[in-house]
C-alpha cells in the first residue's frame, strides 16, 4: 500500500468519525433538553467516569489509556459546551 492510499483511507475514516460525532451531538442535545426539563445539571461526572471506564476496557490499542481518556475528555467538554449553549 502506498502513502496516497493510506491517506485516502484516513480521509474516509475522518468522514465517518465526523458523522458519528454529529450523531452523538444530536443525542447529547436531546439529553441536555431532558435534563433541563427535569431540573438536572448538564454536567454528570459519574456518567463521564462510567463512559471512560467502559471505553478504556474496550480499547485494544494501539492508542493507550491516556490517549483514550484525553480524546473522550475533549468530547465530553465540547458536548457539555454544546448542551449549555442551548440553554
N, CA, C and O atoms as a Tinker XYZ file with bonds, in Angstrom:
   348  protein
     1  N      0.851000   -1.174000    0.000000    73     2
     2  CA     0.000000    0.000000    0.000000    64     1     3
     3  C      0.898000    1.238000    0.000000    63     2     4     5
     4  O      1.981000    1.231000    0.584000    81     3
     5  N      0.445000    2.276000   -0.647000    73     3     6
     6  CA     1.276000    3.477000   -0.705000    64     5     7
     7  C      0.697000    4.608000    0.135000    63     6     8     9
     8  O     -0.416000    4.515000    0.654000    81     7
     9  N      1.464000    5.657000    0.252000    73     7    10
    10  CA     1.102000    6.791000    1.094000    64     9    11
    11  C     -0.234000    7.401000    0.693000    63    10    12    13
    12  O     -1.058000    7.703000    1.556000    81    11
    13  N     -0.457000    7.585000   -0.594000    73    11    14
    14  CA    -1.719000    8.179000   -1.050000    64    13    15
    15  C     -2.916000    7.316000   -0.665000    63    14    16    17
    16  O     -3.956000    7.843000   -0.270000    81    15
    17  N     -2.783000    6.012000   -0.774000    73    15    18
    18  CA    -3.888000    5.112000   -0.422000    64    17    19
    19  C     -4.173000    5.176000    1.080000    63    18    20    21
    20  O     -5.334000    5.209000    1.490000    81    19
    21  N     -3.125000    5.194000    1.894000    73    19    22
    22  CA    -3.316000    5.302000    3.346000    64    21    23
    23  C     -4.026000    6.609000    3.701000    63    22    24    25
    24  O     -4.925000    6.632000    4.541000    81    23
    25  N     -3.610000    7.688000    3.054000    73    23    26
    26  CA    -4.245000    8.983000    3.320000    64    25    27
    27  C     -5.704000    8.980000    2.884000    63    26    28    29
    28  O     -6.553000    9.579000    3.544000    81    27
    29  N     -5.992000    8.320000    1.793000    73    27    30
    30  CA    -7.368000    8.202000    1.333000    64    29    31
    31  C     -8.205000    7.439000    2.364000    63    30    32    33
    32  O     -9.344000    7.811000    2.650000    81    31
    33  N     -7.637000    6.385000    2.908000    73    31    34
    34  CA    -8.341000    5.624000    3.943000    64    33    35
    35  C     -8.580000    6.480000    5.187000    63    34    36    37
    36  O     -9.654000    6.420000    5.787000    81    35
    37  N     -7.585000    7.273000    5.575000    73    35    38
    38  CA    -7.741000    8.170000    6.722000    64    37    39
    39  C     -8.836000    9.183000    6.448000    63    38    40    41
    40  O     -9.640000    9.474000    7.333000    81    39
    41  N     -8.884000    9.729000    5.233000    73    39    42
    42  CA    -9.940000   10.681000    4.881000    64    41    43
    43  C    -11.319000   10.045000    5.026000    63    42    44    45
    44  O    -12.248000   10.687000    5.517000    81    43
    45  N    -11.457000    8.809000    4.611000    73    43    46
    46  CA   -12.734000    8.101000    4.727000    64    45    47
    47  C    -13.100000    7.874000    6.195000    63    46    48    49
    48  O    -14.259000    8.034000    6.577000    81    47
    49  N    -12.132000    7.509000    7.005000    73    47    50
    50  CA   -12.371000    7.316000    8.436000    64    49    51
    51  C    -12.761000    8.641000    9.086000    63    50    52    53
    52  O    -13.665000    8.685000    9.920000    81    51
    53  N    -12.075000    9.724000    8.702000    73    51    54
    54  CA   -12.405000   11.046000    9.246000    64    53    55
    55  C    -13.855000   11.417000    8.937000    63    54    56    57
    56  O    -14.543000   11.992000    9.780000    81    55
    57  N    -14.314000   11.091000    7.740000    73    55    58
    58  CA   -15.707000   11.370000    7.382000    64    57    59
    59  C    -16.665000   10.573000    8.261000    63    58    60    61
    60  O    -17.691000   11.094000    8.699000    81    59
    61  N    -16.335000    9.330000    8.515000    73    59    62
    62  CA   -17.178000    8.503000    9.388000    64    61    63
    63  C    -17.159000    9.032000   10.815000    63    62    64    65
    64  O    -18.199000    9.100000   11.472000    81    63
    65  N    -15.966000    9.410000   11.297000    73    63    66
    66  CA   -15.860000    9.985000   12.646000    64    65    67
    67  C    -16.708000   11.243000   12.771000    63    66    68    69
    68  O    -17.410000   11.428000   13.765000    81    67
    69  N    -16.643000   12.107000   11.762000    73    67    70
    70  CA   -17.425000   13.338000   11.781000    64    69    71
    71  C    -18.912000   13.022000   11.839000    63    70    72    73
    72  O    -19.652000   13.644000   12.601000    81    71
    73  N    -19.346000   12.069000   11.045000    73    71    74
    74  CA   -20.747000   11.664000   11.052000    64    73    75
    75  C    -21.157000   11.138000   12.428000    63    74    76    77
    76  O    -22.217000   11.498000   12.940000    81    75
    77  N    -20.329000   10.297000   13.020000    73    75    78
    78  CA   -20.632000    9.735000   14.337000    64    77    79
    79  C    -20.614000   10.798000   15.432000    63    78    80    81
    80  O    -21.452000   10.775000   16.333000    81    79
    81  N    -19.667000   11.725000   15.358000    73    79    82
    82  CA   -19.621000   12.796000   16.356000    64    81    83
    83  C    -20.871000   13.666000   16.282000    63    82    84    85
    84  O    -21.421000   14.058000   17.311000    81    83
    85  N    -21.316000   13.965000   15.076000    73    83    86
    86  CA   -22.531000   14.761000   14.937000    64    85    87
    87  C    -23.758000   13.985000   15.393000    63    86    88    89
    88  O    -24.679000   14.566000   15.966000    81    87
    89  N    -23.782000   12.698000   15.149000    73    87    90
    90  CA   -24.875000   11.862000   15.642000    64    89    91
    91  C    -24.884000   11.860000   17.175000    63    90    92    93
    92  O    -25.941000   11.968000   17.797000    81    91
    93  N    -23.708000   11.739000   17.769000    73    91    94
    94  CA   -23.584000   11.776000   19.225000    64    93    95
    95  C    -24.008000   13.142000   19.768000    63    94    96    97
    96  O    -24.651000   13.229000   20.814000    81    95
    97  N    -23.642000   14.205000   19.050000    73    95    98
    98  CA   -24.003000   15.552000   19.470000    64    97    99
    99  C    -25.513000   15.734000   19.487000    63    98   100   101
   100  O    -26.051000   16.356000   20.403000    81    99
   101  N    -26.196000   15.205000   18.495000    73    99   102
   102  CA   -27.667000   15.297000   18.471000    64   101   103
   103  C    -28.268000   14.618000   19.699000    63   102   104   105
   104  O    -29.193000   15.143000   20.320000    81   103
   105  N    -27.741000   13.463000   20.037000    73   103   106
   106  CA   -28.228000   12.757000   21.227000    64   105   107
   107  C    -27.911000   13.549000   22.488000    63   106   108   109
   108  O    -28.738000   13.633000   23.395000    81   107
   109  N    -26.721000   14.127000   22.548000    73   107   110
   110  CA   -26.338000   14.930000   23.713000    64   109   111
   111  C    -27.273000   16.132000   23.873000    63   110   112   113
   112  O    -27.642000   16.496000   24.989000    81   111
   113  N    -27.648000   16.738000   22.757000    73   111   114
   114  CA   -28.586000   17.860000   22.827000    64   113   115
   115  C    -29.938000   17.404000   23.366000    63   114   116   117
   116  O    -30.547000   18.097000   24.181000    81   115
   117  N    -30.403000   16.261000   22.921000    73   115   118
   118  CA   -31.675000   15.728000   23.426000    64   117   119
   119  C    -31.588000   15.445000   24.924000    63   118   120   121
   120  O    -32.517000   15.734000   25.678000    81   119
   121  N    -30.462000   14.877000   25.340000    73   119   122
   122  CA   -30.263000   14.597000   26.763000    64   121   123
   123  C    -30.219000   15.901000   27.550000    63   122   124   125
   124  O    -30.802000   15.985000   28.631000    81   123
   125  N    -29.539000   16.918000   27.028000    73   123   126
   126  CA   -29.473000   18.218000   27.691000    64   125   127
   127  C    -30.857000   18.825000   27.875000    63   126   128   129
   128  O    -31.164000   19.385000   28.927000    81   127
   129  N    -31.693000   18.709000   26.838000    73   127   130
   130  CA   -33.069000   19.225000   26.940000    64   129   131
   131  C    -33.841000   18.491000   28.036000    63   130   132   133
   132  O    -34.561000   19.105000   28.823000    81   131
   133  N    -33.680000   17.184000   28.071000    73   131   134
   134  CA   -34.380000   16.386000   29.081000    64   133   135
   135  C    -33.871000   16.719000   30.484000    63   134   136   137
   136  O    -34.660000   16.816000   31.424000    81   135
   137  N    -32.577000   16.891000   30.625000    73   135   138
   138  CA   -32.024000   17.261000   31.932000    64   137   139
   139  C    -32.586000   18.596000   32.403000    63   138   140   141
   140  O    -32.968000   18.738000   33.564000    81   139
   141  N    -32.636000   19.579000   31.496000    73   139   142
   142  CA   -33.189000   20.886000   31.869000    64   141   143
   143  C    -34.657000   20.754000   32.261000    63   142   144   145
   144  O    -35.100000   21.366000   33.233000    81   143
   145  N    -35.407000   19.961000   31.511000    73   143   146
   146  CA   -36.830000   19.768000   31.822000    64   145   147
   147  C    -37.016000   19.149000   33.204000    63   146   148   149
   148  O    -38.013000   19.408000   33.878000    81   147
   149  N    -36.053000   18.333000   33.621000    73   147   150
   150  CA   -36.128000   17.679000   34.935000    64   149   151
   151  C    -35.413000   18.458000   36.027000    63   150   152   153
   152  O    -35.409000   18.055000   37.191000    81   151
   153  N    -34.810000   19.575000   35.645000    73   151   154
   154  CA   -34.093000   20.385000   36.621000    64   153   155
   155  C    -32.754000   19.784000   37.035000    63   154   156   157
   156  O    -32.269000   20.055000   38.133000    81   155
   157  N    -32.157000   18.978000   36.173000    73   155   158
   158  CA   -30.878000   18.331000   36.469000    64   157   159
   159  C    -29.720000   19.134000   35.894000    63   158   160   161
   160  O    -29.895000   19.901000   34.947000    81   159
   161  N    -28.548000   18.955000   36.466000    73   159   162
   162  CA   -27.342000   19.601000   35.960000    64   161   163
   163  C    -26.905000   18.948000   34.651000    63   162   164   165
   164  O    -27.063000   17.742000   34.462000    81   163
   165  N    -26.359000   19.753000   33.763000    73   163   166
   166  CA   -25.850000   19.225000   32.490000    64   165   167
   167  C    -24.650000   18.323000   32.740000    63   166   168   169
   168  O    -24.549000   17.237000   32.170000    81   167
   169  N    -23.742000   18.780000   33.596000    73   167   170
   170  CA   -22.516000   18.023000   33.842000    64   169   171
   171  C    -22.790000   16.835000   34.752000    63   170   172   173
   172  O    -23.376000   16.979000   35.825000    81   171
   173  N    -22.357000   15.665000   34.309000    73   171   174
   174  CA   -22.548000   14.447000   35.092000    64   173   175
   175  C    -21.217000   13.698000   35.196000    63   174   176   177
   176  O    -20.942000   12.802000   34.398000    81   175
   177  N    -20.393000   14.069000   36.181000    73   175   178
   178  CA   -19.081000   13.425000   36.322000    64   177   179
   179  C    -19.178000   11.906000   36.482000    63   178   180   181
   180  O    -18.313000   11.173000   36.001000    81   179
   181  N    -20.216000   11.442000   37.148000    73   179   182
   182  CA   -20.364000    9.991000   37.337000    64   181   183
   183  C    -20.553000    9.281000   35.998000    63   182   184   185
   184  O    -19.947000    8.241000   35.744000    81   183
   185  N    -21.406000    9.860000   35.143000    73   183   186
   186  CA   -21.645000    9.267000   33.825000    64   185   187
   187  C    -20.373000    9.309000   32.987000    63   186   188   189
   188  O    -20.052000    8.334000   32.307000    81   187
   189  N    -19.654000   10.408000   33.024000    73   187   190
   190  CA   -18.403000   10.512000   32.274000    64   189   191
   191  C    -17.404000    9.460000   32.752000    63   190   192   193
   192  O    -16.711000    8.846000   31.941000    81   191
   193  N    -17.329000    9.254000   34.057000    73   191   194
   194  CA   -16.426000    8.233000   34.612000    64   193   195
   195  C    -16.821000    6.840000   34.133000    63   194   196   197
   196  O    -15.958000    6.023000   33.815000    81   195
   197  N    -18.127000    6.569000   34.082000    73   195   198
   198  CA   -18.599000    5.269000   33.585000    64   197   199
   199  C    -18.206000    5.060000   32.122000    63   198   200   201
   200  O    -17.751000    3.984000   31.734000    81   199
   201  N    -18.389000    6.102000   31.328000    73   199   202
   202  CA   -18.033000    6.003000   29.913000    64   201   203
   203  C    -16.536000    5.762000   29.757000    63   202   204   205
   204  O    -16.117000    4.891000   28.994000    81   203
   205  N    -15.729000    6.539000   30.486000    73   203   206
   206  CA   -14.272000    6.371000   30.400000    64   205   207
   207  C    -13.851000    4.955000   30.799000    63   206   208   209
   208  O    -13.004000    4.342000   30.149000    81   207
   209  N    -14.442000    4.459000   31.853000    73   207   210
   210  CA   -14.114000    3.101000   32.295000    64   209   211
   211  C    -14.473000    2.082000   31.209000    63   210   212   213
   212  O    -13.704000    1.164000   30.923000    81   211
   213  N    -15.650000    2.258000   30.614000    73   211   214
   214  CA   -16.114000    1.314000   29.593000    64   213   215
   215  C    -15.238000    1.354000   28.341000    63   214   216   217
   216  O    -14.817000    0.309000   27.844000    81   215
   217  N    -14.959000    2.569000   27.825000    73   215   218
   218  CA   -14.181000    2.642000   26.583000    64   217   219
   219  C    -12.735000    2.214000   26.813000    63   218   220   221
   220  O    -12.124000    1.629000   25.919000    81   219
   221  N    -12.183000    2.488000   27.975000    73   219   222
   222  CA   -10.816000    2.033000   28.260000    64   221   223
   223  C    -10.765000    0.510000   28.335000    63   222   224   225
   224  O     -9.796000   -0.102000   27.883000    81   223
   225  N    -11.792000   -0.099000   28.897000    73   223   226
   226  CA   -11.848000   -1.561000   28.972000    64   225   227
   227  C    -11.996000   -2.175000   27.581000    63   226   228   229
   228  O    -11.474000   -3.260000   27.321000    81   227
   229  N    -12.702000   -1.490000   26.692000    73   227   230
   230  CA   -12.903000   -1.995000   25.328000    64   229   231
   231  C    -11.693000   -1.768000   24.425000    63   230   232   233
   232  O    -11.525000   -2.458000   23.419000    81   231
   233  N    -10.864000   -0.812000   24.781000    73   231   234
   234  CA    -9.735000   -0.431000   23.930000    64   233   235
   235  C     -8.740000   -1.576000   23.747000    63   234   236   237
   236  O     -8.303000   -2.197000   24.716000    81   235
   237  N     -8.397000   -1.839000   22.515000    73   235   238
   238  CA    -7.415000   -2.873000   22.184000    64   237   239
   239  C     -6.172000   -2.277000   21.521000    63   238   240   241
   240  O     -5.334000   -3.012000   20.998000    81   239
   241  N     -6.053000   -0.943000   21.541000    73   239   242
   242  CA    -4.865000   -0.284000   21.020000    64   241   243
   243  C     -4.906000   -0.118000   19.513000    63   242   244   245
   244  O     -5.825000   -0.602000   18.851000    81   243
   245  N     -3.924000    0.556000   18.981000    73   243   246
   246  CA    -2.648000    0.925000   19.581000    64   245   247
   247  C     -2.682000    2.161000   20.472000    63   246   248   249
   248  O     -1.680000    2.473000   21.115000    81   247
   249  N     -3.810000    2.876000   20.530000    73   247   250
   250  CA    -3.876000    4.003000   21.465000    64   249   251
   251  C     -3.866000    3.486000   22.900000    63   250   252   253
   252  O     -4.544000    2.511000   23.223000    81   251
   253  N     -3.091000    4.150000   23.758000    73   251   254
   254  CA    -3.060000    3.732000   25.160000    64   253   255
   255  C     -4.193000    4.406000   25.937000    63   254   256   257
   256  O     -4.903000    5.262000   25.410000    81   255
   257  N     -4.345000    4.005000   27.185000    73   255   258
   258  CA    -5.438000    4.517000   28.011000    64   257   259
   259  C     -5.370000    6.031000   28.165000    63   258   260   261
   260  O     -6.404000    6.699000   28.166000    81   259
   261  N     -4.176000    6.573000   28.292000    73   259   262
   262  CA    -4.010000    8.016000   28.430000    64   261   263
   263  C     -4.597000    8.735000   27.214000    63   262   264   265
   264  O     -5.300000    9.735000   27.361000    81   263
   265  N     -4.310000    8.231000   26.026000    73   263   266
   266  CA    -4.823000    8.841000   24.798000    64   265   267
   267  C     -6.343000    8.735000   24.728000    63   266   268   269
   268  O     -7.019000    9.700000   24.371000    81   267
   269  N     -6.876000    7.580000   25.064000    73   267   270
   270  CA    -8.324000    7.383000   25.027000    64   269   271
   271  C     -9.007000    8.338000   25.996000    63   270   272   273
   272  O    -10.005000    8.971000   25.653000    81   271
   273  N     -8.468000    8.440000   27.205000    73   271   274
   274  CA    -9.049000    9.349000   28.190000    64   273   275
   275  C     -8.986000   10.799000   27.702000    63   274   276   277
   276  O     -9.924000   11.568000   27.916000    81   275
   277  N     -7.896000   11.169000   27.056000    73   275   278
   278  CA    -7.764000   12.534000   26.533000    64   277   279
   279  C     -8.771000   12.839000   25.446000    63   278   280   281
   280  O     -9.390000   13.902000   25.449000    81   279
   281  N     -8.939000   11.911000   24.514000    73   279   282
   282  CA    -9.890000   12.103000   23.418000    64   281   283
   283  C    -11.309000   12.205000   23.958000    63   282   284   285
   284  O    -12.051000   13.118000   23.593000    81   283
   285  N    -11.687000   11.279000   24.819000    73   283   286
   286  CA   -13.052000   11.290000   25.340000    64   285   287
   287  C    -13.293000   12.462000   26.273000    63   286   288   289
   288  O    -14.403000   12.993000   26.312000    81   287
   289  N    -12.287000   12.879000   27.022000    73   287   290
   290  CA   -12.457000   14.053000   27.876000    64   289   291
   291  C    -12.740000   15.292000   27.032000    63   290   292   293
   292  O    -13.554000   16.132000   27.415000    81   291
   293  N    -12.074000   15.407000   25.891000    73   291   294
   294  CA   -12.323000   16.531000   24.985000    64   293   295
   295  C    -13.724000   16.431000   24.393000    63   294   296   297
   296  O    -14.415000   17.443000   24.275000    81   295
   297  N    -14.146000   15.245000   24.023000    73   295   298
   298  CA   -15.514000   15.044000   23.520000    64   297   299
   299  C    -16.523000   15.486000   24.583000    63   298   300   301
   300  O    -17.464000   16.219000   24.280000    81   299
   301  N    -16.329000   15.042000   25.824000    73   299   302
   302  CA   -17.235000   15.432000   26.905000    64   301   303
   303  C    -17.285000   16.953000   27.046000    63   302   304   305
   304  O    -18.359000   17.542000   27.168000    81   303
   305  N    -16.120000   17.570000   27.028000    73   303   306
   306  CA   -16.034000   19.023000   27.193000    64   305   307
   307  C    -16.824000   19.748000   26.099000    63   306   308   309
   308  O    -17.595000   20.664000   26.387000    81   307
   309  N    -16.629000   19.338000   24.858000    73   307   310
   310  CA   -17.299000   20.008000   23.744000    64   309   311
   311  C    -18.798000   19.757000   23.747000    63   310   312   313
   312  O    -19.573000   20.660000   23.430000    81   311
   313  N    -19.216000   18.557000   24.095000    73   311   314
   314  CA   -20.645000   18.260000   24.106000    64   313   315
   315  C    -21.334000   18.932000   25.282000    63   314   316   317
   316  O    -22.493000   19.334000   25.175000    81   315
   317  N    -20.638000   19.057000   26.397000    73   315   318
   318  CA   -21.168000   19.790000   27.551000    64   317   319
   319  C    -21.352000   21.259000   27.162000    63   318   320   321
   320  O    -22.367000   21.874000   27.489000    81   319
   321  N    -20.371000   21.807000   26.471000    73   319   322
   322  CA   -20.453000   23.194000   25.990000    64   321   323
   323  C    -21.645000   23.347000   25.050000    63   322   324   325
   324  O    -22.374000   24.336000   25.126000    81   323
   325  N    -21.845000   22.380000   24.171000    73   323   326
   326  CA   -22.969000   22.399000   23.250000    64   325   327
   327  C    -24.296000   22.382000   24.004000    63   326   328   329
   328  O    -25.203000   23.151000   23.688000    81   327
   329  N    -24.407000   21.509000   24.993000    73   327   330
   330  CA   -25.631000   21.434000   25.786000    64   329   331
   331  C    -25.895000   22.751000   26.528000    63   330   332   333
   332  O    -27.027000   23.232000   26.581000    81   331
   333  N    -24.844000   23.312000   27.091000    73   331   334
   334  CA   -25.001000   24.552000   27.854000    64   333   335
   335  C    -25.327000   25.736000   26.968000    63   334   336   337
   336  O    -26.033000   26.650000   27.394000    81   335
   337  N    -24.823000   25.739000   25.735000    73   335   338
   338  CA   -25.081000   26.865000   24.827000    64   337   339
   339  C    -26.525000   26.881000   24.354000    63   338   340   341
   340  O    -27.022000   27.916000   23.911000    81   339
   341  N    -27.191000   25.762000   24.443000    73   339   342
   342  CA   -28.590000   25.685000   24.026000    64   341   343
   343  C    -29.542000   26.145000   25.121000    63   342   344   345
   344  O    -30.720000   26.402000   24.872000    81   343
   345  N    -29.017000   26.242000   26.328000    73   343   346
   346  CA   -29.863000   26.612000   27.487000    64   345   347
   347  C    -30.369000   28.033000   27.386000    63   346   348
   348  O    -31.087000   28.497000   28.271000    81   347
